[in-house]
């Protein structure tokens, strides 16, 4: 079975963004930015997935990634 072009592109985008995960000496803000990018890619993917269950999982993962990014930023913005 051949994948629709939109699905193929969304999967490629997610793979690309995953490969850009900060490693080594990185800031928590850069990690939060990366998690937001993952969330964006998952949202795009959810719009073109073929099955409802897969769409729901992609949306749930997107929400989790955004929540993680927000949590990191909240921790960074706490007064010391």
mmCIF file of the N, C-alpha and C atoms, coordinates in Angstrom:
data_MODEL
# 
_entry.id   MODEL 
# 
loop_
_atom_site.group_PDB 
_atom_site.id 
_atom_site.type_symbol 
_atom_site.label_atom_id 
_atom_site.label_alt_id 
_atom_site.label_comp_id 
_atom_site.label_asym_id 
_atom_site.label_entity_id 
_atom_site.label_seq_id 
_atom_site.pdbx_PDB_ins_code 
_atom_site.Cartn_x 
_atom_site.Cartn_y 
_atom_site.Cartn_z 
_atom_site.occupancy 
_atom_site.B_iso_or_equiv 
_atom_site.pdbx_formal_charge 
_atom_site.auth_seq_id 
_atom_site.auth_comp_id 
_atom_site.auth_asym_id 
_atom_site.auth_atom_id 
_atom_site.pdbx_PDB_model_num 
ATOM 1   N N  . UNK A 1 1  ? 0.852  -1.181 0.000  1.00 0.00 ? 1  UNK A N  1 
ATOM 2   C CA . UNK A 1 1  ? 0.000  0.000  0.000  1.00 0.00 ? 1  UNK A CA 1 
ATOM 3   C C  . UNK A 1 1  ? 0.896  1.242  0.000  1.00 0.00 ? 1  UNK A C  1 
ATOM 4   N N  . UNK A 1 2  ? 0.617  2.137  -0.863 1.00 0.00 ? 2  UNK A N  1 
ATOM 5   C CA . UNK A 1 2  ? 1.367  3.381  -0.967 1.00 0.00 ? 2  UNK A CA 1 
ATOM 6   C C  . UNK A 1 2  ? 0.739  4.436  -0.057 1.00 0.00 ? 2  UNK A C  1 
ATOM 7   N N  . UNK A 1 3  ? 1.595  5.206  0.610  1.00 0.00 ? 3  UNK A N  1 
ATOM 8   C CA . UNK A 1 3  ? 1.100  6.258  1.490  1.00 0.00 ? 3  UNK A CA 1 
ATOM 9   C C  . UNK A 1 3  ? 0.708  7.487  0.688  1.00 0.00 ? 3  UNK A C  1 
ATOM 10  N N  . UNK A 1 4  ? -0.367 8.152  1.100  1.00 0.00 ? 4  UNK A N  1 
ATOM 11  C CA . UNK A 1 4  ? -0.720 9.422  0.457  1.00 0.00 ? 4  UNK A CA 1 
ATOM 12  C C  . UNK A 1 4  ? 0.429  10.431 0.654  1.00 0.00 ? 4  UNK A C  1 
ATOM 13  N N  . UNK A 1 5  ? 0.640  11.304 -0.316 1.00 0.00 ? 5  UNK A N  1 
ATOM 14  C CA . UNK A 1 5  ? 1.747  12.268 -0.225 1.00 0.00 ? 5  UNK A CA 1 
ATOM 15  C C  . UNK A 1 5  ? 1.711  13.136 1.040  1.00 0.00 ? 5  UNK A C  1 
ATOM 16  N N  . UNK A 1 6  ? 0.509  13.540 1.481  1.00 0.00 ? 6  UNK A N  1 
ATOM 17  C CA . UNK A 1 6  ? 0.394  14.380 2.677  1.00 0.00 ? 6  UNK A CA 1 
ATOM 18  C C  . UNK A 1 6  ? 0.864  13.626 3.913  1.00 0.00 ? 6  UNK A C  1 
ATOM 19  N N  . UNK A 1 7  ? 0.512  12.351 3.992  1.00 0.00 ? 7  UNK A N  1 
ATOM 20  C CA . UNK A 1 7  ? 0.924  11.529 5.124  1.00 0.00 ? 7  UNK A CA 1 
ATOM 21  C C  . UNK A 1 7  ? 2.430  11.302 5.096  1.00 0.00 ? 7  UNK A C  1 
ATOM 22  N N  . UNK A 1 8  ? 2.950  11.013 3.940  1.00 0.00 ? 8  UNK A N  1 
ATOM 23  C CA . UNK A 1 8  ? 4.395  10.804 3.788  1.00 0.00 ? 8  UNK A CA 1 
ATOM 24  C C  . UNK A 1 8  ? 5.158  12.059 4.217  1.00 0.00 ? 8  UNK A C  1 
ATOM 25  N N  . UNK A 1 9  ? 4.677  13.229 3.796  1.00 0.00 ? 9  UNK A N  1 
ATOM 26  C CA . UNK A 1 9  ? 5.339  14.499 4.139  1.00 0.00 ? 9  UNK A CA 1 
ATOM 27  C C  . UNK A 1 9  ? 5.265  14.773 5.642  1.00 0.00 ? 9  UNK A C  1 
ATOM 28  N N  . UNK A 1 10 ? 4.116  14.505 6.252  1.00 0.00 ? 10 UNK A N  1 
ATOM 29  C CA . UNK A 1 10 ? 3.963  14.738 7.690  1.00 0.00 ? 10 UNK A CA 1 
ATOM 30  C C  . UNK A 1 10 ? 4.866  13.808 8.494  1.00 0.00 ? 10 UNK A C  1 
ATOM 31  N N  . UNK A 1 11 ? 4.973  12.563 8.068  1.00 0.00 ? 11 UNK A N  1 
ATOM 32  C CA . UNK A 1 11 ? 5.861  11.614 8.748  1.00 0.00 ? 11 UNK A CA 1 
ATOM 33  C C  . UNK A 1 11 ? 7.321  12.023 8.599  1.00 0.00 ? 11 UNK A C  1 
ATOM 34  N N  . UNK A 1 12 ? 7.685  12.476 7.405  1.00 0.00 ? 12 UNK A N  1 
ATOM 35  C CA . UNK A 1 12 ? 9.061  12.938 7.178  1.00 0.00 ? 12 UNK A CA 1 
ATOM 36  C C  . UNK A 1 12 ? 9.373  14.151 8.050  1.00 0.00 ? 12 UNK A C  1 
ATOM 37  N N  . UNK A 1 13 ? 8.424  15.060 8.165  1.00 0.00 ? 13 UNK A N  1 
ATOM 38  C CA . UNK A 1 13 ? 8.620  16.241 8.997  1.00 0.00 ? 13 UNK A CA 1 
ATOM 39  C C  . UNK A 1 13 ? 8.827  15.851 10.459 1.00 0.00 ? 13 UNK A C  1 
ATOM 40  N N  . UNK A 1 14 ? 8.019  14.928 10.955 1.00 0.00 ? 14 UNK A N  1 
ATOM 41  C CA . UNK A 1 14 ? 8.162  14.458 12.332 1.00 0.00 ? 14 UNK A CA 1 
ATOM 42  C C  . UNK A 1 14 ? 9.524  13.799 12.535 1.00 0.00 ? 14 UNK A C  1 
ATOM 43  N N  . UNK A 1 15 ? 9.952  12.969 11.593 1.00 0.00 ? 15 UNK A N  1 
ATOM 44  C CA . UNK A 1 15 ? 11.273 12.333 11.694 1.00 0.00 ? 15 UNK A CA 1 
ATOM 45  C C  . UNK A 1 15 ? 12.376 13.383 11.742 1.00 0.00 ? 15 UNK A C  1 
ATOM 46  N N  . UNK A 1 16 ? 12.258 14.402 10.889 1.00 0.00 ? 16 UNK A N  1 
ATOM 47  C CA . UNK A 1 16 ? 13.269 15.457 10.842 1.00 0.00 ? 16 UNK A CA 1 
ATOM 48  C C  . UNK A 1 16 ? 13.349 16.198 12.173 1.00 0.00 ? 16 UNK A C  1 
ATOM 49  N N  . UNK A 1 17 ? 12.203 16.566 12.709 1.00 0.00 ? 17 UNK A N  1 
ATOM 50  C CA . UNK A 1 17 ? 12.184 17.301 13.971 1.00 0.00 ? 17 UNK A CA 1 
ATOM 51  C C  . UNK A 1 17 ? 12.696 16.429 15.115 1.00 0.00 ? 17 UNK A C  1 
ATOM 52  N N  . UNK A 1 18 ? 12.324 15.156 15.120 1.00 0.00 ? 18 UNK A N  1 
ATOM 53  C CA . UNK A 1 18 ? 12.847 14.251 16.158 1.00 0.00 ? 18 UNK A CA 1 
ATOM 54  C C  . UNK A 1 18 ? 14.364 14.172 16.101 1.00 0.00 ? 18 UNK A C  1 
ATOM 55  N N  . UNK A 1 19 ? 14.921 14.219 14.912 1.00 0.00 ? 19 UNK A N  1 
ATOM 56  C CA . UNK A 1 19 ? 16.373 14.126 14.768 1.00 0.00 ? 19 UNK A CA 1 
ATOM 57  C C  . UNK A 1 19 ? 17.076 15.385 15.273 1.00 0.00 ? 19 UNK A C  1 
ATOM 58  N N  . UNK A 1 20 ? 16.338 16.455 15.470 1.00 0.00 ? 20 UNK A N  1 
ATOM 59  C CA . UNK A 1 20 ? 16.906 17.717 15.931 1.00 0.00 ? 20 UNK A CA 1 
ATOM 60  C C  . UNK A 1 20 ? 16.851 17.867 17.451 1.00 0.00 ? 20 UNK A C  1 
ATOM 61  N N  . UNK A 1 21 ? 16.546 16.776 18.156 1.00 0.00 ? 21 UNK A N  1 
ATOM 62  C CA . UNK A 1 21 ? 16.473 16.811 19.615 1.00 0.00 ? 21 UNK A CA 1 
ATOM 63  C C  . UNK A 1 21 ? 17.784 17.343 20.182 1.00 0.00 ? 21 UNK A C  1 
ATOM 64  N N  . UNK A 1 22 ? 17.686 18.318 21.085 1.00 0.00 ? 22 UNK A N  1 
ATOM 65  C CA . UNK A 1 22 ? 18.908 18.842 21.686 1.00 0.00 ? 22 UNK A CA 1 
ATOM 66  C C  . UNK A 1 22 ? 19.656 17.747 22.450 1.00 0.00 ? 22 UNK A C  1 
ATOM 67  N N  . UNK A 1 23 ? 20.953 17.716 22.266 1.00 0.00 ? 23 UNK A N  1 
ATOM 68  C CA . UNK A 1 23 ? 21.789 16.748 22.976 1.00 0.00 ? 23 UNK A CA 1 
ATOM 69  C C  . UNK A 1 23 ? 23.008 17.477 23.537 1.00 0.00 ? 23 UNK A C  1 
ATOM 70  N N  . UNK A 1 24 ? 23.649 16.831 24.464 1.00 0.00 ? 24 UNK A N  1 
ATOM 71  C CA . UNK A 1 24 ? 24.858 17.420 25.017 1.00 0.00 ? 24 UNK A CA 1 
ATOM 72  C C  . UNK A 1 24 ? 24.558 18.619 25.884 1.00 0.00 ? 24 UNK A C  1 
ATOM 73  N N  . UNK A 1 25 ? 25.260 19.699 25.641 1.00 0.00 ? 25 UNK A N  1 
ATOM 74  C CA . UNK A 1 25 ? 25.142 20.922 26.419 1.00 0.00 ? 25 UNK A CA 1 
ATOM 75  C C  . UNK A 1 25 ? 24.033 21.792 25.828 1.00 0.00 ? 25 UNK A C  1 
ATOM 76  N N  . UNK A 1 26 ? 22.814 21.655 26.327 1.00 0.00 ? 26 UNK A N  1 
ATOM 77  C CA . UNK A 1 26 ? 21.699 22.444 25.806 1.00 0.00 ? 26 UNK A CA 1 
ATOM 78  C C  . UNK A 1 26 ? 20.966 23.117 26.949 1.00 0.00 ? 26 UNK A C  1 
ATOM 79  N N  . UNK A 1 27 ? 20.220 24.156 26.619 1.00 0.00 ? 27 UNK A N  1 
ATOM 80  C CA . UNK A 1 27 ? 19.435 24.855 27.637 1.00 0.00 ? 27 UNK A CA 1 
ATOM 81  C C  . UNK A 1 27 ? 18.056 24.208 27.730 1.00 0.00 ? 27 UNK A C  1 
ATOM 82  N N  . UNK A 1 28 ? 17.436 24.386 28.884 1.00 0.00 ? 28 UNK A N  1 
ATOM 83  C CA . UNK A 1 28 ? 16.075 23.874 29.034 1.00 0.00 ? 28 UNK A CA 1 
ATOM 84  C C  . UNK A 1 28 ? 15.115 24.586 28.090 1.00 0.00 ? 28 UNK A C  1 
ATOM 85  N N  . UNK A 1 29 ? 15.363 25.854 27.819 1.00 0.00 ? 29 UNK A N  1 
ATOM 86  C CA . UNK A 1 29 ? 14.507 26.587 26.874 1.00 0.00 ? 29 UNK A CA 1 
ATOM 87  C C  . UNK A 1 29 ? 14.602 25.979 25.482 1.00 0.00 ? 29 UNK A C  1 
ATOM 88  N N  . UNK A 1 30 ? 15.802 25.590 25.052 1.00 0.00 ? 30 UNK A N  1 
ATOM 89  C CA . UNK A 1 30 ? 15.927 24.981 23.716 1.00 0.00 ? 30 UNK A CA 1 
ATOM 90  C C  . UNK A 1 30 ? 15.201 23.640 23.672 1.00 0.00 ? 30 UNK A C  1 
ATOM 91  N N  . UNK A 1 31 ? 15.205 22.916 24.793 1.00 0.00 ? 31 UNK A N  1 
ATOM 92  C CA . UNK A 1 31 ? 14.463 21.655 24.845 1.00 0.00 ? 31 UNK A CA 1 
ATOM 93  C C  . UNK A 1 31 ? 12.956 21.931 24.769 1.00 0.00 ? 31 UNK A C  1 
ATOM 94  N N  . UNK A 1 32 ? 12.494 22.971 25.469 1.00 0.00 ? 32 UNK A N  1 
ATOM 95  C CA . UNK A 1 32 ? 11.070 23.325 25.429 1.00 0.00 ? 32 UNK A CA 1 
ATOM 96  C C  . UNK A 1 32 ? 10.659 23.727 24.011 1.00 0.00 ? 32 UNK A C  1 
ATOM 97  N N  . UNK A 1 33 ? 11.513 24.475 23.331 1.00 0.00 ? 33 UNK A N  1 
ATOM 98  C CA . UNK A 1 33 ? 11.229 24.858 21.940 1.00 0.00 ? 33 UNK A CA 1 
ATOM 99  C C  . UNK A 1 33 ? 11.121 23.612 21.075 1.00 0.00 ? 33 UNK A C  1 
ATOM 100 N N  . UNK A 1 34 ? 12.021 22.661 21.288 1.00 0.00 ? 34 UNK A N  1 
ATOM 101 C CA . UNK A 1 34 ? 11.983 21.411 20.519 1.00 0.00 ? 34 UNK A CA 1 
ATOM 102 C C  . UNK A 1 34 ? 10.687 20.648 20.798 1.00 0.00 ? 34 UNK A C  1 
ATOM 103 N N  . UNK A 1 35 ? 10.260 20.593 22.061 1.00 0.00 ? 35 UNK A N  1 
ATOM 104 C CA . UNK A 1 35 ? 9.006  19.887 22.392 1.00 0.00 ? 35 UNK A CA 1 
ATOM 105 C C  . UNK A 1 35 ? 7.815  20.573 21.717 1.00 0.00 ? 35 UNK A C  1 
ATOM 106 N N  . UNK A 1 36 ? 7.830  21.906 21.648 1.00 0.00 ? 36 UNK A N  1 
ATOM 107 C CA . UNK A 1 36 ? 6.759  22.604 20.925 1.00 0.00 ? 36 UNK A CA 1 
ATOM 108 C C  . UNK A 1 36 ? 6.795  22.251 19.433 1.00 0.00 ? 36 UNK A C  1 
ATOM 109 N N  . UNK A 1 37 ? 7.983  22.120 18.873 1.00 0.00 ? 37 UNK A N  1 
ATOM 110 C CA . UNK A 1 37 ? 8.115  21.726 17.460 1.00 0.00 ? 37 UNK A CA 1 
ATOM 111 C C  . UNK A 1 37 ? 7.578  20.318 17.247 1.00 0.00 ? 37 UNK A C  1 
ATOM 112 N N  . UNK A 1 38 ? 7.861  19.434 18.185 1.00 0.00 ? 38 UNK A N  1 
ATOM 113 C CA . UNK A 1 38 ? 7.319  18.069 18.111 1.00 0.00 ? 38 UNK A CA 1 
ATOM 114 C C  . UNK A 1 38 ? 5.793  18.128 18.149 1.00 0.00 ? 38 UNK A C  1 
ATOM 115 N N  . UNK A 1 39 ? 5.258  18.950 19.039 1.00 0.00 ? 39 UNK A N  1 
ATOM 116 C CA . UNK A 1 39 ? 3.795  19.085 19.144 1.00 0.00 ? 39 UNK A CA 1 
ATOM 117 C C  . UNK A 1 39 ? 3.199  19.583 17.828 1.00 0.00 ? 39 UNK A C  1 
ATOM 118 N N  . UNK A 1 40 ? 3.835  20.566 17.216 1.00 0.00 ? 40 UNK A N  1 
ATOM 119 C CA . UNK A 1 40 ? 3.354  21.070 15.922 1.00 0.00 ? 40 UNK A CA 1 
ATOM 120 C C  . UNK A 1 40 ? 3.345  19.966 14.871 1.00 0.00 ? 40 UNK A C  1 
ATOM 121 N N  . UNK A 1 41 ? 4.433  19.198 14.824 1.00 0.00 ? 41 UNK A N  1 
ATOM 122 C CA . UNK A 1 41 ? 4.536  18.119 13.835 1.00 0.00 ? 41 UNK A CA 1 
ATOM 123 C C  . UNK A 1 41 ? 3.476  17.046 14.087 1.00 0.00 ? 41 UNK A C  1 
ATOM 124 N N  . UNK A 1 42 ? 3.239  16.729 15.346 1.00 0.00 ? 42 UNK A N  1 
ATOM 125 C CA . UNK A 1 42 ? 2.220  15.729 15.670 1.00 0.00 ? 42 UNK A CA 1 
ATOM 126 C C  . UNK A 1 42 ? 0.814  16.219 15.317 1.00 0.00 ? 42 UNK A C  1 
ATOM 127 N N  . UNK A 1 43 ? 0.565  17.500 15.531 1.00 0.00 ? 43 UNK A N  1 
ATOM 128 C CA . UNK A 1 43 ? -0.734 18.066 15.141 1.00 0.00 ? 43 UNK A CA 1 
ATOM 129 C C  . UNK A 1 43 ? -0.935 17.976 13.635 1.00 0.00 ? 43 UNK A C  1 
ATOM 130 N N  . UNK A 1 44 ? 0.111  18.306 12.893 1.00 0.00 ? 44 UNK A N  1 
ATOM 131 C CA . UNK A 1 44 ? 0.025  18.201 11.428 1.00 0.00 ? 44 UNK A CA 1 
ATOM 132 C C  . UNK A 1 44 ? -0.199 16.753 11.002 1.00 0.00 ? 44 UNK A C  1 
ATOM 133 N N  . UNK A 1 45 ? 0.518  15.863 11.648 1.00 0.00 ? 45 UNK A N  1 
ATOM 134 C CA . UNK A 1 45 ? 0.373  14.441 11.338 1.00 0.00 ? 45 UNK A CA 1 
ATOM 135 C C  . UNK A 1 45 ? -1.038 13.955 11.642 1.00 0.00 ? 45 UNK A C  1 
ATOM 136 N N  . UNK A 1 46 ? -1.588 14.387 12.767 1.00 0.00 ? 46 UNK A N  1 
ATOM 137 C CA . UNK A 1 46 ? -2.920 13.921 13.156 1.00 0.00 ? 46 UNK A CA 1 
ATOM 138 C C  . UNK A 1 46 ? -3.979 14.290 12.115 1.00 0.00 ? 46 UNK A C  1 
ATOM 139 N N  . UNK A 1 47 ? -3.749 15.366 11.396 1.00 0.00 ? 47 UNK A N  1 
ATOM 140 C CA . UNK A 1 47 ? -4.722 15.817 10.394 1.00 0.00 ? 47 UNK A CA 1 
ATOM 141 C C  . UNK A 1 47 ? -4.749 14.935 9.154  1.00 0.00 ? 47 UNK A C  1 
ATOM 142 N N  . UNK A 1 48 ? -3.697 14.137 8.948  1.00 0.00 ? 48 UNK A N  1 
ATOM 143 C CA . UNK A 1 48 ? -3.631 13.332 7.720  1.00 0.00 ? 48 UNK A CA 1 
ATOM 144 C C  . UNK A 1 48 ? -3.554 11.828 7.979  1.00 0.00 ? 48 UNK A C  1 
ATOM 145 N N  . UNK A 1 49 ? -3.559 11.428 9.261  1.00 0.00 ? 49 UNK A N  1 
ATOM 146 C CA . UNK A 1 49 ? -3.529 9.996  9.544  1.00 0.00 ? 49 UNK A CA 1 
ATOM 147 C C  . UNK A 1 49 ? -4.810 9.336  9.072  1.00 0.00 ? 49 UNK A C  1 
ATOM 148 N N  . UNK A 1 50 ? -4.702 8.076  8.718  1.00 0.00 ? 50 UNK A N  1 
ATOM 149 C CA . UNK A 1 50 ? -5.824 7.375  8.096  1.00 0.00 ? 50 UNK A CA 1 
ATOM 150 C C  . UNK A 1 50 ? -6.849 6.839  9.091  1.00 0.00 ? 50 UNK A C  1 
ATOM 151 N N  . UNK A 1 51 ? -6.419 6.525  10.313 1.00 0.00 ? 51 UNK A N  1 
ATOM 152 C CA . UNK A 1 51 ? -7.298 5.863  11.277 1.00 0.00 ? 51 UNK A CA 1 
ATOM 153 C C  . UNK A 1 51 ? -7.558 6.751  12.492 1.00 0.00 ? 51 UNK A C  1 
ATOM 154 N N  . UNK A 1 52 ? -8.802 6.698  12.976 1.00 0.00 ? 52 UNK A N  1 
ATOM 155 C CA . UNK A 1 52 ? -9.204 7.518  14.122 1.00 0.00 ? 52 UNK A CA 1 
ATOM 156 C C  . UNK A 1 52 ? -8.311 7.294  15.329 1.00 0.00 ? 52 UNK A C  1 
ATOM 157 N N  . UNK A 1 53 ? -8.024 6.062  15.653 1.00 0.00 ? 53 UNK A N  1 
ATOM 158 C CA . UNK A 1 53 ? -7.197 5.749  16.826 1.00 0.00 ? 53 UNK A CA 1 
ATOM 159 C C  . UNK A 1 53 ? -5.806 6.377  16.693 1.00 0.00 ? 53 UNK A C  1 
ATOM 160 N N  . UNK A 1 54 ? -5.230 6.308  15.524 1.00 0.00 ? 54 UNK A N  1 
ATOM 161 C CA . UNK A 1 54 ? -3.914 6.926  15.291 1.00 0.00 ? 54 UNK A CA 1 
ATOM 162 C C  . UNK A 1 54 ? -3.989 8.444  15.441 1.00 0.00 ? 54 UNK A C  1 
ATOM 163 N N  . UNK A 1 55 ? -5.077 9.038  14.948 1.00 0.00 ? 55 UNK A N  1 
ATOM 164 C CA . UNK A 1 55 ? -5.259 10.485 15.090 1.00 0.00 ? 55 UNK A CA 1 
ATOM 165 C C  . UNK A 1 55 ? -5.366 10.868 16.561 1.00 0.00 ? 55 UNK A C  1 
ATOM 166 N N  . UNK A 1 56 ? -6.136 10.096 17.317 1.00 0.00 ? 56 UNK A N  1 
ATOM 167 C CA . UNK A 1 56 ? -6.290 10.385 18.751 1.00 0.00 ? 56 UNK A CA 1 
ATOM 168 C C  . UNK A 1 56 ? -4.954 10.279 19.478 1.00 0.00 ? 56 UNK A C  1 
ATOM 169 N N  . UNK A 1 57 ? -4.171 9.262  19.147 1.00 0.00 ? 57 UNK A N  1 
ATOM 170 C CA . UNK A 1 57 ? -2.854 9.101  19.788 1.00 0.00 ? 57 UNK A CA 1 
ATOM 171 C C  . UNK A 1 57 ? -1.921 10.256 19.440 1.00 0.00 ? 57 UNK A C  1 
ATOM 172 N N  . UNK A 1 58 ? -1.930 10.686 18.198 1.00 0.00 ? 58 UNK A N  1 
ATOM 173 C CA . UNK A 1 58 ? -1.072 11.798 17.785 1.00 0.00 ? 58 UNK A CA 1 
ATOM 174 C C  . UNK A 1 58 ? -1.476 13.083 18.506 1.00 0.00 ? 58 UNK A C  1 
ATOM 175 N N  . UNK A 1 59 ? -2.775 13.314 18.646 1.00 0.00 ? 59 UNK A N  1 
ATOM 176 C CA . UNK A 1 59 ? -3.249 14.498 19.360 1.00 0.00 ? 59 UNK A CA 1 
ATOM 177 C C  . UNK A 1 59 ? -2.854 14.416 20.830 1.00 0.00 ? 59 UNK A C  1 
ATOM 178 N N  . UNK A 1 60 ? -3.021 13.248 21.444 1.00 0.00 ? 60 UNK A N  1 
ATOM 179 C CA . UNK A 1 60 ? -2.642 13.080 22.850 1.00 0.00 ? 60 UNK A CA 1 
ATOM 180 C C  . UNK A 1 60 ? -1.142 13.307 23.055 1.00 0.00 ? 60 UNK A C  1 
ATOM 181 N N  . UNK A 1 61 ? -0.332 12.793 22.153 1.00 0.00 ? 61 UNK A N  1 
ATOM 182 C CA . UNK A 1 61 ? 1.118  13.009 22.239 1.00 0.00 ? 61 UNK A CA 1 
ATOM 183 C C  . UNK A 1 61 ? 1.459  14.485 22.044 1.00 0.00 ? 61 UNK A C  1 
ATOM 184 N N  . UNK A 1 62 ? 0.741  15.151 21.161 1.00 0.00 ? 62 UNK A N  1 
ATOM 185 C CA . UNK A 1 62 ? 0.955  16.572 20.934 1.00 0.00 ? 62 UNK A CA 1 
ATOM 186 C C  . UNK A 1 62 ? 0.640  17.372 22.196 1.00 0.00 ? 62 UNK A C  1 
ATOM 187 N N  . UNK A 1 63 ? -0.463 17.053 22.824 1.00 0.00 ? 63 UNK A N  1 
ATOM 188 C CA . UNK A 1 63 ? -0.851 17.732 24.064 1.00 0.00 ? 63 UNK A CA 1 
ATOM 189 C C  . UNK A 1 63 ? 0.194  17.489 25.148 1.00 0.00 ? 63 UNK A C  1 
ATOM 190 N N  . UNK A 1 64 ? 0.663  16.264 25.257 1.00 0.00 ? 64 UNK A N  1 
ATOM 191 C CA . UNK A 1 64 ? 1.685  15.942 26.259 1.00 0.00 ? 64 UNK A CA 1 
ATOM 192 C C  . UNK A 1 64 ? 2.976  16.722 26.000 1.00 0.00 ? 64 UNK A C  1 
ATOM 193 N N  . UNK A 1 65 ? 3.365  16.846 24.747 1.00 0.00 ? 65 UNK A N  1 
ATOM 194 C CA . UNK A 1 65 ? 4.574  17.594 24.412 1.00 0.00 ? 65 UNK A CA 1 
ATOM 195 C C  . UNK A 1 65 ? 4.409  19.070 24.754 1.00 0.00 ? 65 UNK A C  1 
ATOM 196 N N  . UNK A 1 66 ? 3.259  19.640 24.436 1.00 0.00 ? 66 UNK A N  1 
ATOM 197 C CA . UNK A 1 66 ? 3.021  21.053 24.776 1.00 0.00 ? 66 UNK A CA 1 
ATOM 198 C C  . UNK A 1 66 ? 3.003  21.265 26.287 1.00 0.00 ? 66 UNK A C  1 
ATOM 199 N N  . UNK A 1 67 ? 2.383  20.331 27.002 1.00 0.00 ? 67 UNK A N  1 
ATOM 200 C CA . UNK A 1 67 ? 2.351  20.441 28.458 1.00 0.00 ? 67 UNK A CA 1 
ATOM 201 C C  . UNK A 1 67 ? 3.748  20.359 29.047 1.00 0.00 ? 67 UNK A C  1 
ATOM 202 N N  . UNK A 1 68 ? 4.574  19.480 28.503 1.00 0.00 ? 68 UNK A N  1 
ATOM 203 C CA . UNK A 1 68 ? 5.945  19.369 28.982 1.00 0.00 ? 68 UNK A CA 1 
ATOM 204 C C  . UNK A 1 68 ? 6.703  20.677 28.734 1.00 0.00 ? 68 UNK A C  1 
ATOM 205 N N  . UNK A 1 69 ? 6.553  21.246 27.546 1.00 0.00 ? 69 UNK A N  1 
ATOM 206 C CA . UNK A 1 69 ? 7.215  22.517 27.230 1.00 0.00 ? 69 UNK A CA 1 
ATOM 207 C C  . UNK A 1 69 ? 6.736  23.618 28.175 1.00 0.00 ? 69 UNK A C  1 
ATOM 208 N N  . UNK A 1 70 ? 5.448  23.677 28.424 1.00 0.00 ? 70 UNK A N  1 
ATOM 209 C CA . UNK A 1 70 ? 4.899  24.695 29.321 1.00 0.00 ? 70 UNK A CA 1 
ATOM 210 C C  . UNK A 1 70 ? 5.411  24.497 30.744 1.00 0.00 ? 70 UNK A C  1 
ATOM 211 N N  . UNK A 1 71 ? 5.497  23.268 31.175 1.00 0.00 ? 71 UNK A N  1 
ATOM 212 C CA . UNK A 1 71 ? 6.002  22.959 32.509 1.00 0.00 ? 71 UNK A CA 1 
ATOM 213 C C  . UNK A 1 71 ? 7.459  23.388 32.659 1.00 0.00 ? 71 UNK A C  1 
ATOM 214 N N  . UNK A 1 72 ? 8.256  23.128 31.638 1.00 0.00 ? 72 UNK A N  1 
ATOM 215 C CA . UNK A 1 72 ? 9.665  23.544 31.655 1.00 0.00 ? 72 UNK A CA 1 
ATOM 216 C C  . UNK A 1 72 ? 9.760  25.056 31.754 1.00 0.00 ? 72 UNK A C  1 
ATOM 217 N N  . UNK A 1 73 ? 8.975  25.745 30.955 1.00 0.00 ? 73 UNK A N  1 
ATOM 218 C CA . UNK A 1 73 ? 9.016  27.214 30.974 1.00 0.00 ? 73 UNK A CA 1 
ATOM 219 C C  . UNK A 1 73 ? 8.531  27.776 32.308 1.00 0.00 ? 73 UNK A C  1 
ATOM 220 N N  . UNK A 1 74 ? 7.502  27.152 32.879 1.00 0.00 ? 74 UNK A N  1 
ATOM 221 C CA . UNK A 1 74 ? 7.007  27.607 34.185 1.00 0.00 ? 74 UNK A CA 1 
ATOM 222 C C  . UNK A 1 74 ? 8.100  27.454 35.239 1.00 0.00 ? 74 UNK A C  1 
ATOM 223 N N  . UNK A 1 75 ? 8.814  26.366 35.179 1.00 0.00 ? 75 UNK A N  1 
ATOM 224 C CA . UNK A 1 75 ? 9.910  26.126 36.126 1.00 0.00 ? 75 UNK A CA 1 
ATOM 225 C C  . UNK A 1 75 ? 11.027 27.151 35.911 1.00 0.00 ? 75 UNK A C  1 
ATOM 226 N N  . UNK A 1 76 ? 11.316 27.469 34.665 1.00 0.00 ? 76 UNK A N  1 
ATOM 227 C CA . UNK A 1 76 ? 12.373 28.456 34.365 1.00 0.00 ? 76 UNK A CA 1 
ATOM 228 C C  . UNK A 1 76 ? 11.972 29.862 34.807 1.00 0.00 ? 76 UNK A C  1 
ATOM 229 N N  . UNK A 1 77 ? 10.677 30.151 34.801 1.00 0.00 ? 77 UNK A N  1 
ATOM 230 C CA . UNK A 1 77 ? 10.200 31.503 35.118 1.00 0.00 ? 77 UNK A CA 1 
ATOM 231 C C  . UNK A 1 77 ? 9.866  31.687 36.592 1.00 0.00 ? 77 UNK A C  1 
ATOM 232 N N  . UNK A 1 78 ? 10.058 30.641 37.388 1.00 0.00 ? 78 UNK A N  1 
ATOM 233 C CA . UNK A 1 78 ? 9.799  30.767 38.819 1.00 0.00 ? 78 UNK A CA 1 
ATOM 234 C C  . UNK A 1 78 ? 10.791 31.750 39.436 1.00 0.00 ? 78 UNK A C  1 
ATOM 235 N N  . UNK A 1 79 ? 10.304 32.595 40.320 1.00 0.00 ? 79 UNK A N  1 
ATOM 236 C CA . UNK A 1 79 ? 11.233 33.488 41.014 1.00 0.00 ? 79 UNK A CA 1 
ATOM 237 C C  . UNK A 1 79 ? 12.156 32.669 41.915 1.00 0.00 ? 79 UNK A C  1 
ATOM 238 N N  . UNK A 1 80 ? 13.378 33.084 42.003 1.00 0.00 ? 80 UNK A N  1 
ATOM 239 C CA . UNK A 1 80 ? 14.331 32.357 42.852 1.00 0.00 ? 80 UNK A CA 1 
ATOM 240 C C  . UNK A 1 80 ? 14.606 33.058 44.148 1.00 0.00 ? 80 UNK A C  1 
# 
